[in-house]
Amino acid sequence: MIKNAAARHGLTIISINALQRFNEWNDTRAAEAWSSIDYARDCGAKALVLVPVNDGSGKQDGIRQANLRTALQPSGRRDRRSPGAIDF
């Protein structure tokens, strides 16, 4: 629906910015990421930005790196790669 409406009006959806707590990776965050990925694909978006929380948490040495490694692991969905490695 959105993809068609954008095309009708000569618009291109450059990116969708998903403002979530993506630096706090868990099963809930993974589900939200995949939902955002599906939505961006269905809208014809060229990119999807998974935005972490910016409240100063998770910045301690070792925690930030561990969260990143966790987020980039395969998600377990047989037909998809990790959200950290998606290409549209």
TORDREN-824522 format. One line per field, with one value per atom (N, C-alpha, C): residue number from 1; residue in one letter; chain; atom name; x, y, z. Coordinates in pm, 1 decimal, padded with zeros to 6 digits. Layout:
BEGIN
num	[NUM|...]
residuo	[A|...]
cadena	[A|...]
atomo	[CA|...]
x	[X|...]
y	[Y|...]
z	[Z|...]
# end
This chain:
BEGIN
num	[1|1|1|2|2|2|3|3|3|4|4|4|5|5|5|6|6|6|7|7|7|8|8|8|9|9|9|10|10|10|11|11|11|12|12|12|13|13|13|14|14|14|15|15|15|16|16|16|17|17|17|18|18|18|19|19|19|20|20|20|21|21|21|22|22|22|23|23|23|24|24|24|25|25|25|26|26|26|27|27|27|28|28|28|29|29|29|30|30|30|31|31|31|32|32|32|33|33|33|34|34|34|35|35|35|36|36|36|37|37|37|38|38|38|39|39|39|40|40|40|41|41|41|42|42|42|43|43|43|44|44|44|45|45|45|46|46|46|47|47|47|48|48|48|49|49|49|50|50|50|51|51|51|52|52|52|53|53|53|54|54|54|55|55|55|56|56|56|57|57|57|58|58|58|59|59|59|60|60|60|61|61|61|62|62|62|63|63|63|64|64|64|65|65|65|66|66|66|67|67|67|68|68|68|69|69|69|70|70|70|71|71|71|72|72|72|73|73|73|74|74|74|75|75|75|76|76|76|77|77|77|78|78|78|79|79|79|80|80|80|81|81|81|82|82|82|83|83|83|84|84|84|85|85|85|86|86|86|87|87|87|88|88|88]
residuo	[M|M|M|I|I|I|K|K|K|N|N|N|A|A|A|A|A|A|A|A|A|R|R|R|H|H|H|G|G|G|L|L|L|T|T|T|I|I|I|I|I|I|S|S|S|I|I|I|N|N|N|A|A|A|L|L|L|Q|Q|Q|R|R|R|F|F|F|N|N|N|E|E|E|W|W|W|N|N|N|D|D|D|T|T|T|R|R|R|A|A|A|A|A|A|E|E|E|A|A|A|W|W|W|S|S|S|S|S|S|I|I|I|D|D|D|Y|Y|Y|A|A|A|R|R|R|D|D|D|C|C|C|G|G|G|A|A|A|K|K|K|A|A|A|L|L|L|V|V|V|L|L|L|V|V|V|P|P|P|V|V|V|N|N|N|D|D|D|G|G|G|S|S|S|G|G|G|K|K|K|Q|Q|Q|D|D|D|G|G|G|I|I|I|R|R|R|Q|Q|Q|A|A|A|N|N|N|L|L|L|R|R|R|T|T|T|A|A|A|L|L|L|Q|Q|Q|P|P|P|S|S|S|G|G|G|R|R|R|R|R|R|D|D|D|R|R|R|R|R|R|S|S|S|P|P|P|G|G|G|A|A|A|I|I|I|D|D|D|F|F|F]
cadena	[A|A|A|A|A|A|A|A|A|A|A|A|A|A|A|A|A|A|A|A|A|A|A|A|A|A|A|A|A|A|A|A|A|A|A|A|A|A|A|A|A|A|A|A|A|A|A|A|A|A|A|A|A|A|A|A|A|A|A|A|A|A|A|A|A|A|A|A|A|A|A|A|A|A|A|A|A|A|A|A|A|A|A|A|A|A|A|A|A|A|A|A|A|A|A|A|A|A|A|A|A|A|A|A|A|A|A|A|A|A|A|A|A|A|A|A|A|A|A|A|A|A|A|A|A|A|A|A|A|A|A|A|A|A|A|A|A|A|A|A|A|A|A|A|A|A|A|A|A|A|A|A|A|A|A|A|A|A|A|A|A|A|A|A|A|A|A|A|A|A|A|A|A|A|A|A|A|A|A|A|A|A|A|A|A|A|A|A|A|A|A|A|A|A|A|A|A|A|A|A|A|A|A|A|A|A|A|A|A|A|A|A|A|A|A|A|A|A|A|A|A|A|A|A|A|A|A|A|A|A|A|A|A|A|A|A|A|A|A|A|A|A|A|A|A|A|A|A|A|A|A|A|A|A|A|A|A|A|A|A|A|A|A|A]
atomo	[N|CA|C|N|CA|C|N|CA|C|N|CA|C|N|CA|C|N|CA|C|N|CA|C|N|CA|C|N|CA|C|N|CA|C|N|CA|C|N|CA|C|N|CA|C|N|CA|C|N|CA|C|N|CA|C|N|CA|C|N|CA|C|N|CA|C|N|CA|C|N|CA|C|N|CA|C|N|CA|C|N|CA|C|N|CA|C|N|CA|C|N|CA|C|N|CA|C|N|CA|C|N|CA|C|N|CA|C|N|CA|C|N|CA|C|N|CA|C|N|CA|C|N|CA|C|N|CA|C|N|CA|C|N|CA|C|N|CA|C|N|CA|C|N|CA|C|N|CA|C|N|CA|C|N|CA|C|N|CA|C|N|CA|C|N|CA|C|N|CA|C|N|CA|C|N|CA|C|N|CA|C|N|CA|C|N|CA|C|N|CA|C|N|CA|C|N|CA|C|N|CA|C|N|CA|C|N|CA|C|N|CA|C|N|CA|C|N|CA|C|N|CA|C|N|CA|C|N|CA|C|N|CA|C|N|CA|C|N|CA|C|N|CA|C|N|CA|C|N|CA|C|N|CA|C|N|CA|C|N|CA|C|N|CA|C|N|CA|C|N|CA|C|N|CA|C|N|CA|C|N|CA|C|N|CA|C|N|CA|C|N|CA|C|N|CA|C|N|CA|C|N|CA|C|N|CA|C]
x	[00081.0|00000.0|00086.8|00181.1|00266.1|00358.2|00412.3|00500.7|00427.5|00304.9|00226.0|00190.1|00154.7|00120.6|00242.0|00358.6|00480.7|00507.5|00494.9|00519.0|00419.5|00293.6|00191.3|00224.8|00288.3|00319.9|00464.1|00533.1|00670.3|00769.7|00740.1|00827.0|00908.4|01026.5|01111.3|01132.2|01111.3|01136.7|01283.7|01360.4|01505.1|01537.7|01483.8|01512.0|01398.3|01393.1|01304.2|01395.5|01373.0|01452.5|01368.8|01410.0|01339.0|01403.5|01333.2|01385.1|01344.6|01435.6|01412.7|01537.5|01538.8|01656.0|01742.8|01787.7|01857.5|01995.3|02046.7|02172.1|02146.9|02021.6|01984.9|01923.3|02007.6|01961.8|01907.9|01788.9|01725.9|01621.3|01545.5|01446.7|01340.9|01302.7|01204.2|01261.1|01385.8|01450.8|01467.0|01501.4|01516.2|01383.2|01274.1|01142.1|01107.2|01138.3|01112.7|01197.4|01321.7|01409.0|01352.9|01312.1|01257.8|01127.6|01046.2|00923.6|00956.8|01056.0|01098.9|01159.5|01235.3|01295.6|01186.4|01087.9|00976.8|00902.0|00875.6|00803.1|00881.4|01012.0|01095.3|01097.6|01112.0|01111.6|00978.3|00868.7|00736.3|00705.3|00765.8|00744.9|00833.4|00930.6|01024.9|01135.0|01155.7|01261.4|01397.9|01486.2|01622.4|01710.2|01674.2|01755.8|01669.2|01721.8|01658.6|01766.6|01739.7|01833.5|01775.7|01847.8|01807.5|01879.6|01807.9|01866.9|01869.7|01986.9|01994.6|01944.6|01920.9|01883.8|02005.3|01979.4|02087.6|02074.3|02070.8|02054.7|02181.3|02290.6|02416.5|02439.0|02338.7|02354.9|02428.0|02488.3|02554.4|02682.4|02741.7|02863.6|02990.0|02974.5|03091.1|03175.5|03307.4|03398.8|03363.8|03349.5|03315.9|03167.8|03081.9|02936.8|02891.4|02935.9|02897.4|02942.6|03065.1|03118.0|03043.1|03012.4|02938.8|02798.2|02731.8|02598.6|02604.3|02706.2|02721.1|02742.7|02831.3|02854.2|02725.6|02648.5|02521.9|02424.7|02413.3|02318.8|02353.9|02480.6|02522.4|02522.8|02484.2|02474.9|02352.9|02357.6|02239.8|02116.3|02003.3|01881.0|01803.0|01837.7|01762.9|01650.4|01621.0|01521.0|01587.9|01536.1|01599.1|01619.8|01527.8|01532.3|01602.7|01662.4|01720.1|01853.8|01932.0|02055.6|02026.1|02127.0|02111.8|02070.7|01989.3|01955.0|02078.1|02189.4|02311.6|02370.1|02317.3|02375.4|02272.8|02166.3|02058.7|02091.0|02068.4|02075.6|01938.3|01890.2|01763.3|01789.5]
y	[-00117.6|00000.0|00126.1|00136.2|00254.8|00261.8|00147.6|00144.0|00195.4|00150.9|00194.2|00342.0|00389.1|00531.2|00618.3|00577.3|00654.0|00657.9|00543.7|00537.4|00624.6|00622.6|00705.0|00853.0|00893.8|01034.9|01067.9|00970.9|00994.3|01007.8|00944.8|00953.2|00826.8|00842.0|00729.6|00732.6|00620.7|00611.5|00576.0|00673.2|00654.8|00563.1|00595.0|00510.0|00517.9|00414.8|00410.8|00400.6|00486.5|00487.1|00427.0|00310.6|00241.0|00279.0|00359.9|00407.4|00309.8|00220.7|00118.3|00109.9|00014.5|-00006.8|-00117.3|-00094.3|-00201.1|-00233.4|-00152.1|-00187.4|-00276.2|-00302.7|-00396.9|-00519.2|-00599.9|-00707.8|-00824.9|-00870.6|-00988.8|-01039.2|-01139.3|-01195.0|-01092.2|-01006.0|-00901.6|-00805.8|-00762.5|-00671.7|-00738.2|-00865.5|-00936.4|-00938.2|-00965.0|-00966.1|-00827.5|-00723.6|-00586.8|-00553.8|-00599.3|-00574.9|-00642.3|-00768.8|-00839.3|-00776.4|-00730.4|-00661.6|-00534.1|-00460.8|-00338.6|-00370.4|-00478.0|-00520.3|-00554.0|-00630.7|-00666.4|-00542.6|-00449.7|-00327.0|-00243.3|-00227.0|-00148.3|-00211.3|-00342.3|-00411.2|-00390.6|-00409.4|-00397.9|-00255.4|-00156.6|-00016.1|00024.5|-00059.2|-00024.0|00068.0|00075.0|00160.5|00112.4|00205.8|00173.8|00131.8|00174.7|00143.0|00140.0|00075.1|00070.1|00099.6|00192.2|00227.4|00177.3|00085.5|00034.0|00118.5|00210.0|00310.8|00261.5|00267.7|00228.8|00340.2|00304.6|00404.3|00494.6|00619.6|00715.7|00781.5|00697.2|00750.6|00736.0|00698.2|00682.7|00544.1|00457.1|00321.7|00233.7|00128.9|00031.4|00080.6|00187.8|00242.9|00189.8|00121.2|00074.7|-00017.1|-00007.0|-00088.2|-00235.6|-00303.0|-00445.1|-00469.6|-00389.1|-00408.1|-00371.3|-00256.4|-00212.3|-00314.7|-00362.2|-00459.0|-00593.1|-00636.0|-00761.9|-00751.0|-00636.8|-00616.3|-00619.6|-00559.0|-00559.3|-00701.8|-00777.1|-00916.1|-00998.0|-00980.5|-01052.5|-01014.6|-00885.8|-00838.3|-00887.5|-00912.0|-00954.1|-01105.2|-01180.0|-01325.3|-01362.2|-01478.2|-01522.1|-01526.0|-01491.0|-01475.4|-01604.3|-01708.6|-01832.1|-01845.6|-01741.3|-01752.9|-01820.9|-01933.6|-02016.6|-01944.9|-01856.6|-01795.7|-01660.6|-01620.7|-01486.7|-01486.4|-01385.0|-01362.7|-01269.8|-01246.2|-01155.2|-01016.9|-00944.4|-00808.1|-00721.3|-00755.3|-00677.1|-00694.2|-00787.0|-00815.8|-00816.7|-00740.9|-00741.1|-00647.6|-00693.1|-00609.7|-00610.2|-00493.5|-00485.9|-00500.2]
z	[00000.0|00000.0|00000.0|00094.7|00102.6|-00018.5|-00058.5|-00174.7|-00298.6|-00318.5|-00434.1|-00425.8|-00307.3|-00290.1|-00320.3|-00272.8|-00299.6|-00449.5|-00515.5|-00659.8|-00736.2|-00695.5|-00761.5|-00756.4|-00648.9|-00629.7|-00667.7|-00727.3|-00770.5|-00655.9|-00544.6|-00426.9|-00410.2|-00353.6|-00318.2|-00167.6|-00102.5|00041.2|00056.8|00102.0|00114.9|00232.6|00349.6|00465.1|00566.1|00645.8|00760.9|00882.2|00979.2|01101.5|01214.1|01258.9|01366.4|01499.2|01576.4|01704.1|01813.6|01844.8|01946.6|02032.2|02120.3|02205.9|02144.5|02020.4|01949.3|02005.1|02095.1|02161.4|02284.1|02314.9|02421.0|02353.5|02293.1|02205.5|02284.8|02245.0|02303.8|02203.1|02240.5|02147.5|02106.6|02199.0|02166.8|02063.8|02084.8|01990.3|01853.6|01852.7|01725.1|01649.8|01720.8|01656.7|01602.8|01679.7|01633.7|01510.7|01510.5|01395.7|01271.4|01284.6|01167.5|01120.3|01211.5|01172.7|01095.2|01142.6|01073.1|00936.5|00929.2|00802.5|00701.6|00744.5|00655.7|00609.7|00702.6|00669.5|00568.6|00593.9|00503.0|00363.5|00358.0|00228.9|00157.2|00229.4|00169.4|00123.5|00189.2|00150.3|00033.7|00001.1|-00104.5|-00055.8|00075.2|00129.9|00082.4|00059.5|00016.0|00132.3|00254.3|00371.3|00495.8|00596.8|00728.3|00831.1|00921.2|01026.7|01158.3|01223.2|01353.5|01458.3|01520.8|01608.3|01752.9|01817.1|01958.1|02048.7|02172.7|02272.9|02296.5|02324.1|02343.6|02480.6|02584.6|02719.3|02803.0|02737.9|02809.1|02865.2|02857.5|02910.4|02809.5|02858.1|02772.3|02709.1|02761.0|02702.4|02768.9|02880.2|02953.6|02865.7|02883.3|02804.7|02821.8|02712.9|02712.0|02693.2|02752.0|02738.5|02597.8|02549.7|02414.5|02310.6|02323.9|02228.6|02237.3|02356.8|02375.2|02315.3|02337.0|02278.9|02126.7|02068.9|01923.2|01871.5|01936.8|01893.1|01900.5|02006.4|02021.8|01910.7|01882.0|01780.2|01641.0|01615.7|01481.9|01462.4|01563.9|01550.9|01467.2|01398.9|01322.6|01411.4|01353.2|01431.4|01452.3|01380.2|01393.9|01292.5|01217.0|01110.9|00992.9|00954.9|00853.2|00720.6|00686.5|00553.8|00551.9|00661.3|00666.6|00739.3|00707.7|00782.0|00899.5|00980.6|01094.0|01046.4|01124.9|01086.5|01063.3|01124.0|01102.9|00965.2|00886.0|00755.7|00643.8|00658.2|00558.7|00443.9|00324.7|00204.9|00142.0|00098.3|00027.5|-00119.3]
# end
